[in-house]
Amino acid sequence: MSIRHGLLALLERGPRYGSQLRTEFESRTGSTWPLNVGQVYTTLSRLERDGLVAPDGEDAAGHTLYAITDAGRTELFRWYERPVDRANPPRDELSIKLAMAVGAPGVDIRAVIQSQRHATIKAMQDYTRLKATALAAVESGRSRERDDVAWLLVLEQLIFQTEAEARWLDHCEARLVRLSLPAERRAVEPEPPQADAAETPAPTTTTRPRTARTRRG
């Protein structure tokens, strides 16, 4: 998740202070990825260091405001234009857990998969209910426009993600079953007996008896 670009996107709408940026970020994403104020101000400091934002005075309550610079605006629109890089995918806890569980002593990996599948399906159902509420608000015109539409898109991404995760868990279980069958057969089936070469009888050859031919005088 690119917090720095998310903050730049909010500042592109006008100067903001730290707590305001946190509130608007969480509102836009439905609090899916909550931020703390310290994280926001740390990111603002780095953006200022890189020349992408600059202090812009204070509001009536004495909050320090930050504004996006021309360089920050250029960086923001480059971010919009370039695809998300998949060369270095983020670490996924579930993938790491299953990778470590394979062959781990005392761990029933199929039980791990089944437990996760139950949690994944429940999350999918929760997201689907939230989507129905958000969609009804957008379609009725009672929504807060951009924030509710943005939240709807985030929810739909989460639904697709959990659906894919459930399918992947089904695939993992089926794969483990297929891989375990040959090993189980080898453990159960006895080895075929090996004949001793010294005791193996020599092959017998059946000779057809010759029939004497009688000459006719």
N, C-alpha and C positions, 0 to 999 in steps of 0.2 A: 504494500500500500504506500503510495507516494503522498505523504503528509505535506511535504513542501509544495508540491504542485497543487494540492487541494487548497492550501492557504493562499497561494498565488491566485487561484481561480476566484476565491472569495474577495480578495483585495482588488481584483480587477473591476469589481462592482463599486468600489469606493473605499476610502480609508476605514480601518477597523482597529480595535484594540484586542489584546490577547483573549480575554474571557468572551468577548463578542464573537471572535473567530471560532473558538471552541464550540459555543452554542450553535452557531450557524452550520458548522461542519457536521455536528451530530444531528441537527434538524434535517439537513440535506440527505444524510445517509441513514436516517431512522435509528441513530445510536447503535448501528451495527458494529462500528469500530470506534468506541468511545475514546476520547482524548482527555488528558489532564492538562491543567493550565501550565504546569512546568514544561511539559512536552511541547506545547504551543510556543512558549517564549524561547525555548531552546532552538526550535526550528526558525523562529523569526530572527534570532541572533545570527544564525548561519546564513539566512537569506540576506540579511543586511551586510554581513561580511562579504558575500559574493556579489554585492551590488544589485540584487534583485528587488529589494525593498529598501525603504528609507523612512526614518521617523518623520511624522507630519504633524507636529504640534500635539495639543491635548484637547480633549473634549471638555464640556462644562463641569464634569465630575473629576477632572484631573487625570483621566486615563491617557496614557501615551498612545497616540494613533500611529499606525503604519500605513504607508501607501506603496503601491507597486511602482517600480521604475520602468523606463522604456526597455531596459535590458530584461527585466522581469517579465514584461508583457511578451517580449520576443520569445523568451524561454517557455512561457506558458503555451503559446500557440504552436511552438515546435513540439511540445508534449502532446497536444491535441492531435497533431498531424502524424506522429510516428507511432507505429504499432507497439504494443507492450512486448518487451523482450522476453522470450521464453528460453533463451540460451541458459540462464541460471534460474531455474524455477525455485520459488520459495520452499523452505522446508515444510513438509506436511507431517504432522504428528502421527496421524493414522498410518500412513505408509511406513514411517520409521518403526512404529510399534509392531506392525505385522512382519516387517523384515527381520526384526530382532526376535520375534516369537517363533519364527520357523526353526525347528530343531532345538528350541530352548528346553532344557530338562524340566519336567514338571508343569509345562504349559500346554494346555489344550487349545491349540490355535483355532480350531473350529468353534469352540465356545467363545473365544475372543471375537471372532467374526460375527457370530450370532448376536452377541451382546451389542456390538456396534451397529449391526443392521437394525435392531430394535430402536436404538437411540436416533439413528439417521432417519428412519421412517417417521418417528414422532416429530422430529424437527421439520421434516417436509410437510407434515400435516399442520404444524403451527404456522409455518410460512404461508401455506395456502390459505389459511383462515385470515391472516393479516393482509394477504393480497386481496382477498374478497372485500375487506373493509376499505382498503386504500383505493381499490378500483371503483367502489361505490361512491366514495367521496369525490374522486376525480370526475366521474361521469355525471354526478349530480350538480357540479359547479360549486360545491361547498368547500372545495379544497383550497389550500394556500398556493395553488398553481405550481410554480417551479419545484418547491420542496416536496410536495406530495407526488408529483410526477417522477421526480428523482428517486424518492423512496420506493415507488412502485417498481421502477426499473431494477433497483437493488434487490427487492424481494424476489422478482422473477429470476434474477441471476442466482440467488440463493436456492430457489426451488430447482432450477436446472442442475445446479451443483450437487444438491442432495440426491436428486434422481440418478445422476451419473455415479455418485458414490455408492448408492444401493446396488446398481447394476455391477459395479466393479467388485463389491463384496460378494455378490452371487458368483461372479467369475472366479474370484480367489478360492472360494469354497469348492467349486467344481474342479478347478485346476488341482487343488490339493488331493481331492478324492482320486482323480485320474492318476496322479503321480504316486499315490500310496498303494494302489492296487497291485502293480508288478512286485513291489517290495513285500506285500503281504502274501502274495502267491509263493514267492521264493521262500518265505519263512514257513509256510504251511506244507507245501508240496514236497515230498521226499525226493532225494536225488535218485535218478535212475541207476540201477545196479550196473557196475562196470565188470565185464567178463574178464577173467584171468586168461591171458594169452596161452599159458602153459596148460590150462585145463580145457581150452576150447577144442572140441573135437575137429579133426580134419574133415573137410567136406568130402562126402562120399559121392562117387560117380556111378551112376547107374548105366551099365553096359547092356545094350540090347543083344540078346543072344543071336548068334549067327545061325541062320538056317541053311543046312547043307542043300546044295543044288544037285539034283539028280540029272545026270546026262541021259539023254535019250539016244539010244543006239540007232 
